[in-house]
Amino acid sequence: QVRLVESGGGLVQAGGSLRLSCAASGRTFSSYHMGWFRQAPGKEREFVARISASGGSTTYADSVKGRFTISRDNAKNTVYLQMNSLKPEDTAVYYCAASAKQWPPGSGDYDYWGQGIQVTVSS
């Protein structure tokens, strides 16, 4: 069992930056691939970024490529999402998730989810 808790969200102006953190419980964090997803009001949840268990591989959605960076610290059981050059369309609830499936995990391959955290970007 893995418990995930996101932090670092909030309100920021367009062009600004935020760093989301996702702290995981349990001693097997380093065996999970991790992902970030987001859901805007009235829209379906969408993939944002993912990182392999070792941290050696990453993938990004086209909409955030070049602006967002996913990273992890397995010693701290934490995955991060650095978000730069934020746009109003980045406004959403952001979720982190853990997958024990083969790399790269599809959006339906995540076993554990955090409760989500709000990110609001004002224009």
Solvent accessible surface area in square Angstrom, and as a share of the most:
residue,aa,sasa,rsa
1,Q,184,0.82
2,V,8,0.04
3,R,165,0.60
4,L,7,0.03
5,V,54,0.31
6,E,6,0.03
7,S,56,0.36
8,G,38,0.36
9,G,27,0.26
10,G,31,0.30
11,L,132,0.66
12,V,25,0.15
13,Q,138,0.61
14,A,50,0.39
15,G,58,0.56
16,G,21,0.21
17,S,57,0.37
18,L,34,0.17
19,R,132,0.48
20,L,0,0.00
21,S,24,0.15
22,C,0,0.00
23,A,51,0.40
24,A,11,0.09
25,S,52,0.34
26,G,39,0.37
27,R,239,0.87
28,T,75,0.44
29,F,1,0.01
30,S,62,0.40
31,S,70,0.45
32,Y,26,0.10
33,H,25,0.11
34,M,0,0.00
35,G,0,0.00
36,W,0,0.00
37,F,4,0.02
38,R,14,0.05
39,Q,72,0.32
40,A,23,0.18
41,P,118,0.74
42,G,93,0.89
43,K,138,0.59
44,E,152,0.68
45,R,112,0.41
46,E,80,0.36
47,F,45,0.19
48,V,1,0.00
49,A,0,0.00
50,R,42,0.15
51,I,5,0.02
52,S,10,0.06
53,A,17,0.13
54,S,97,0.62
55,G,29,0.28
56,G,69,0.66
57,S,46,0.30
58,T,62,0.36
59,T,46,0.27
60,Y,44,0.17
61,A,21,0.16
62,D,123,0.64
63,S,62,0.40
64,V,0,0.00
65,K,120,0.51
66,G,81,0.78
67,R,33,0.12
68,F,5,0.02
69,T,71,0.41
70,I,5,0.03
71,S,49,0.32
72,R,31,0.11
73,D,44,0.23
74,N,51,0.26
75,A,101,0.79
76,K,140,0.59
77,N,38,0.20
78,T,14,0.08
79,V,0,0.00
80,Y,31,0.12
81,L,0,0.00
82,Q,56,0.25
83,M,0,0.00
84,N,60,0.31
85,S,59,0.38
86,L,2,0.01
87,K,83,0.35
88,P,55,0.35
89,E,121,0.54
90,D,1,0.00
91,T,34,0.20
92,A,1,0.01
93,V,41,0.24
94,Y,0,0.00
95,Y,45,0.17
96,C,0,0.00
97,A,0,0.00
98,A,0,0.00
99,S,0,0.00
100,A,67,0.52
101,K,92,0.39
102,Q,158,0.70
103,W,71,0.25
104,P,74,0.47
105,P,0,0.00
106,G,32,0.31
107,S,67,0.43
108,G,78,0.75
109,D,53,0.27
110,Y,19,0.07
111,D,60,0.31
112,Y,51,0.19
113,W,78,0.27
114,G,10,0.10
115,Q,114,0.50
116,G,12,0.12
117,I,36,0.18
118,Q,83,0.37
119,V,0,0.00
120,T,44,0.26
121,V,7,0.04
122,S,42,0.27
123,S,132,0.85
